[in-house]
Amino acid sequence: MKNLFDISGRVAVVTGGSRGIGAMIARGYVENGVKTYICSRTEDQAAQTAQELSRFGQCIALPADLSTMDGIKSFVAEIKSRERKIDILVNNAGAVWGAPIDDFPESGWDKVMDLNVKSVFFLTQKFLLLLRGAATAQRTARVINIASVDGQWVPQFETYSYSASKAAVIHMTRVLARRLARDHIAVNAIAPGPFPSDMTQSLLDKQKDQLLGQIPLGRIGAAEDMAGAAIYLASPAASYVTGITLTVDGGWASTV
């Protein structure tokens, strides 16, 4: 019982791990003894984050453009050249696009769906060899997809492709969980509410007080809240958990 949340000695890949929610998860893993790879399209940004996190443990930065199949294959190949297995894959890299419905462009649809949905599936597919290498009946490998409360409810903003993409991630998590269970790979999702990040900065700048009034716990999410959820889903404590979406939002979505 005392080791239920011990994830030390494992290897993790956190996409989009250089900032925001990805960096929160990466730090939680690194500080708890997980060798953690992070990636970003901006190599300097990923390197800076890895340097900061390396004060607490092992963090390696790699450049990657996961919006294309070539970028996905290149990233996975680089990890394969370094590791024989990975225990944890966190599909966090994502994008958002907002525009009025009359002006919403095809490019805003394609960019978001390619990165938020297509890349989640194909990264998982291409990493299966390494995930299967780590997976046993006694210790399942883990895939954690980062969804959003916007995939669970109707958001007030005109982010059509984003909310559709996150709803797709939630359902795809269930589909993958059913198939990959036979390979001893558990697949779950986290649906964050408001956390400080580049993606939510505009919302927090303009409507923070109004937003706080809608959150039963009365605050924005902290790094520890996100890290805690990701550690739980990667730990022995969640060995019998697959196909679920863990909402981490201070009660926000439940009040709408």
C-alpha positions in Angstrom: 0.0 0.0 0.0 2.8 2.5 0.8 4.1 2.3 -2.8 0.9 2.9 -4.6 2.0 6.2 -6.1 5.7 5.2 -6.7 6.6 5.8 -10.4 10.4 6.0 -9.9 12.6 4.3 -12.5 10.1 4.6 -15.3 10.5 6.3 -18.7 8.0 8.8 -19.9 7.4 10.8 -23.1 5.4 14.1 -22.7 4.6 15.8 -25.9 4.3 19.6 -25.7 6.2 19.3 -22.5 8.1 22.6 -22.7 5.3 24.8 -21.3 1.8 24.9 -19.7 0.2 21.7 -18.7 2.8 19.6 -20.4 5.6 21.2 -18.3 3.5 20.7 -15.1 3.2 17.0 -15.8 6.9 16.7 -16.9 8.0 18.3 -13.6 5.9 16.0 -11.6 7.4 13.0 -13.3 11.0 14.2 -13.1 10.7 15.1 -9.4 9.3 11.6 -8.7 12.2 9.8 -10.4 10.9 9.3 -14.0 13.3 9.7 -16.9 11.2 12.2 -19.0 11.5 13.2 -22.6 9.8 16.4 -23.6 9.4 17.9 -27.1 8.4 21.1 -28.7 8.5 22.7 -32.2 10.7 25.4 -30.6 13.9 23.7 -29.8 15.3 26.5 -27.6 12.1 26.5 -25.5 12.2 22.7 -24.9 15.9 22.9 -24.1 15.3 25.7 -21.5 12.6 23.7 -19.8 14.7 20.6 -19.8 17.6 22.5 -18.2 15.3 23.8 -15.5 13.8 20.4 -14.8 17.1 18.6 -14.8 17.8 20.2 -11.4 15.3 17.7 -10.1 16.1 14.6 -12.1 16.4 13.4 -15.7 14.7 15.5 -18.4 15.7 15.4 -22.1 14.4 17.8 -24.7 13.9 16.9 -28.4 12.6 19.1 -31.2 9.5 17.8 -32.9 6.7 18.9 -35.2 3.9 16.5 -34.5 1.4 18.1 -36.9 2.7 16.0 -39.7 3.3 12.2 -40.2 7.0 12.9 -41.1 7.4 14.8 -37.8 5.7 12.0 -35.8 7.9 9.3 -37.4 11.1 11.3 -36.9 10.3 11.9 -33.2 9.4 8.3 -32.5 12.6 7.1 -34.4 14.7 9.4 -32.2 13.2 8.0 -29.0 13.7 4.4 -30.3 17.3 5.2 -30.9 17.6 6.0 -27.2 15.2 3.7 -25.4 14.2 0.0 -25.7 10.9 0.7 -23.9 8.7 3.5 -22.5 6.4 3.1 -19.6 4.3 6.3 -20.0 3.2 8.3 -23.1 1.4 11.6 -22.4 -0.2 13.0 -25.6 -0.4 16.6 -24.6 0.7 18.6 -27.7 -2.3 20.6 -29.0 -3.6 23.8 -30.6 -6.6 26.0 -30.4 -8.3 28.3 -32.9 -11.1 30.8 -32.3 -13.1 32.7 -34.9 -16.8 33.7 -35.5 -18.8 30.9 -37.2 -19.3 33.0 -40.3 -15.5 33.5 -40.7 -14.1 30.2 -39.3 -11.5 29.0 -41.8 -10.7 25.6 -43.0 -7.1 26.1 -42.0 -8.3 26.6 -38.4 -10.2 23.3 -38.6 -7.4 21.3 -40.1 -4.6 22.6 -37.9 -6.5 21.8 -34.7 -7.8 18.4 -35.7 -4.5 17.2 -37.1 -2.6 18.1 -34.0 -5.2 17.4 -31.3 -6.7 14.2 -32.7 -4.7 12.7 -35.6 -1.4 13.0 -33.9 -2.7 11.5 -30.7 -3.7 8.3 -32.6 -0.6 8.0 -34.7 1.9 8.8 -31.9 0.2 6.1 -29.9 0.4 3.7 -32.9 4.1 4.4 -33.6 5.0 4.1 -29.9 3.3 0.7 -29.5 6.5 -1.3 -29.9 8.1 0.6 -27.0 5.0 0.6 -24.9 4.5 -3.2 -25.4 8.2 -3.6 -24.4 7.4 -2.1 -21.0 4.0 -3.7 -20.5 3.3 -6.7 -18.4 0.1 -8.1 -16.7 1.6 -7.0 -13.3 2.6 -3.5 -14.5 0.7 -2.0 -17.4 2.2 0.6 -19.6 0.2 3.9 -19.7 -1.1 6.3 -22.3 -2.5 9.5 -21.0 -4.3 11.8 -23.5 -4.9 15.4 -22.5 -8.4 16.4 -23.4 -10.3 19.4 -22.0 -13.6 20.2 -20.3 -14.5 21.9 -23.6 -14.9 18.3 -24.9 -17.4 17.6 -22.1 -19.6 20.7 -22.3 -20.5 23.5 -24.7 -17.9 26.3 -24.3 -18.9 29.9 -24.5 -16.2 30.7 -27.0 -16.3 30.1 -30.7 -13.5 27.5 -30.8 -15.4 24.9 -32.9 -12.6 22.7 -34.0 -11.0 22.7 -30.5 -14.1 21.5 -28.6 -14.8 19.0 -31.3 -11.2 17.7 -31.2 -11.3 17.3 -27.4 -14.6 15.4 -27.5 -12.9 13.1 -30.1 -9.9 12.6 -27.8 -12.3 11.5 -25.0 -14.0 9.0 -27.1 -10.8 7.8 -28.8 -9.4 7.2 -25.3 -12.2 4.7 -24.7 -11.7 3.0 -28.0 -8.0 2.7 -27.6 -8.4 1.5 -24.0 -10.6 -1.4 -25.1 -8.2 -2.5 -27.9 -4.9 -2.0 -26.0 -6.0 -3.8 -22.8 -5.0 -7.1 -24.4 -1.4 -5.7 -24.7 -1.4 -4.6 -21.0 -1.5 -0.9 -21.9 -4.0 1.3 -20.0 -5.3 4.3 -21.8 -6.9 7.2 -19.9 -7.5 10.9 -20.4 -7.3 14.1 -18.3 -9.8 16.9 -19.0 -8.3 20.1 -17.5 -10.3 23.1 -16.6 -8.6 26.5 -16.3 -4.9 26.3 -15.7 -2.3 29.0 -16.4 -0.9 28.5 -19.9 -0.4 30.3 -23.2 -3.6 28.8 -24.4 -5.7 30.2 -21.5 -3.9 33.5 -20.9 -6.3 35.6 -22.9 -9.3 34.2 -20.9 -7.6 34.7 -17.6 -6.6 38.3 -18.5 -10.1 39.3 -19.5 -12.4 37.2 -17.3 -10.5 35.9 -14.4 -12.9 37.3 -11.7 -15.9 36.0 -13.5 -14.3 32.7 -14.0 -13.4 32.3 -10.4 -17.0 32.9 -9.5 -18.0 29.9 -11.6 -15.5 27.5 -10.0 -16.7 25.9 -6.8 -13.2 25.6 -5.4 -12.7 29.2 -6.1 -9.3 29.1 -7.7 -7.4 28.4 -11.0 -5.6 25.1 -11.2 -2.0 24.8 -9.9 0.9 22.8 -11.2 0.5 20.4 -8.4 -3.1 19.7 -9.3 -2.2 18.6 -12.8 1.0 16.7 -11.8 -1.0 14.8 -9.2 -3.6 13.6 -11.7 -0.9 12.6 -14.2 1.1 10.8 -11.4 -2.0 8.9 -10.3 -2.8 7.7 -13.8 0.8 6.5 -14.3 1.1 4.9 -10.9 0.3 1.4 -9.4 -2.7 3.1 -7.8 -4.4 3.2 -11.2 -3.5 -0.3 -12.3 -7.2 -1.2 -12.6 -8.2 2.0 -14.4 -8.5 2.3 -18.1 -10.8 4.1 -20.6 -11.8 6.9 -18.2 -11.5 10.7 -18.4 -10.4 12.3 -15.2 -11.8 15.9 -15.0 -9.5 18.3 -13.1 -11.3 21.6 -13.0 -12.2 22.5 -9.4 -15.8 21.5 -10.1 -16.3 24.0 -12.9 -17.9 21.7 -15.5 -20.2 20.1 -13.0 -21.9 23.5 -12.4 -22.9 24.2 -16.0 
